[in-house]
């Protein structure tokens, strides 16, 4: 008969995993776009503005679209 060893690695462990209640109720969806390096830098900077202050981002866009007309 083959002897089996009980190992202590793998499986469920007490205290492992994400603590209860730390998961956010609302998460952002992941999106992907293709951009050149210089475009990506502008997108990255604008995304920081959007995440920090949506009102400022809206003002920037409103100013841009009002200038076009």
C-alpha positions in Angstrom: 0.0 0.0 0.0 1.2 3.6 -0.8 1.7 5.8 2.2 0.3 9.3 1.8 1.7 12.3 3.6 -0.5 15.1 4.9 1.0 18.4 3.8 0.4 21.8 5.3 0.6 23.8 2.1 -2.2 24.7 -0.2 -5.9 24.8 0.5 -7.9 27.0 2.9 -6.1 28.6 5.8 -7.5 30.7 8.6 -6.7 34.4 8.1 -5.8 34.0 4.5 -7.4 36.2 1.8 -9.0 39.6 1.7 -10.3 40.8 5.0 -14.1 40.9 5.2 -15.6 44.3 4.3 -12.6 45.7 2.4 -14.1 45.1 -1.1 -15.5 48.2 -2.6 -19.2 48.1 -3.6 -18.5 49.9 -6.9 -15.5 49.2 -9.1 -14.3 50.9 -12.3 -14.5 48.8 -15.4 -11.2 48.2 -17.2 -11.1 49.7 -20.7 -8.4 49.5 -23.3 -7.4 51.8 -26.1 -4.6 52.1 -28.6 -2.5 55.3 -28.4 0.9 56.6 -29.3 3.3 57.4 -26.4 2.7 61.1 -26.6 -1.1 60.6 -26.7 -1.0 58.1 -23.8 0.8 60.7 -21.6 -2.0 63.2 -22.2 -4.7 60.5 -21.6 -2.9 59.5 -18.4 -2.8 63.1 -17.1 -6.4 63.7 -18.0 -7.5 60.5 -16.3 -5.9 61.7 -13.1 -7.9 64.9 -13.3 -11.1 63.0 -13.9 -10.5 60.6 -11.0 -9.6 63.5 -8.6 -12.1 66.2 -9.6 -14.8 65.4 -12.2 -16.1 69.0 -12.2 -12.7 70.3 -13.3 -12.6 67.7 -16.1 -16.1 68.7 -17.2 -15.0 72.4 -17.3 -11.9 71.5 -19.4 -14.1 69.6 -21.9 -16.8 72.3 -22.0 -14.1 74.9 -22.7 -12.6 72.7 -25.5 -16.0 72.0 -27.2 -17.1 75.7 -26.9 -13.9 76.8 -28.6 -14.4 74.5 -31.6 -17.7 76.2 -32.6 
